Amino acid sequence: MKVSYNGLWKTFIDKGMNKKELKEKVGIAPATAGKMGRGELVGMEVLYKIGKE
């Protein structure tokens, strides 16, 4: 199943953040960011962490 995180990436670009900064600030693993970049499913706890930023 393909998932679109485009809205999420746009939000972080608007805030001036890139994927590396997101990983460091939120504390997600590089593999998780990679999954999101490929449009794969990630756990709800990851999305919750990101949503708190």
N, C-alpha and C positions, 0 to 999 in steps of 0.2 A: 504494500500500500504506500503510495506516494503522498507526502504531506507538504503543504506549502508554508514556509516560515517567512515569506517575503515581507509581510506586514511587520513582523518582529525585527527583521534585519533593517527595514526602513526606519523604524523607531530608533534603533541604536545608531544608525548613520546620522540621523537628525540630531542626536545627542553628541555626535562627534566621536563615537566609539567604534573600534573595529573588533573583529572576532577575538583577537589576542587579549585586548583589554576586557572584553566581556568575560572570557574564561578566567582571567585573574580576579576581576572584581566580584563575580558571582561565585566563583569556586567550582566550575564544572570542568570535567576532564576533557582533554583534547579529543578523545574519541567521541565524546558526546557532541561536541561542536562539529566534528566531522560528519556525524550522522545527520545533524540538522542541516549542514551544508549540502548533503546529498538528498535531503527530503525524506529521511527515514524517521520512523517513530522514536520518540524519546519518552522517558517516564514523566509522569505528572509532577513528581517532586522536583525535577529539573525545571519544568515550566513554572512551577511555583517560586523557585529560587529566582528565576529570571524576572518574574512578574513583580517581585518585591523591590527590584532596582529602579 
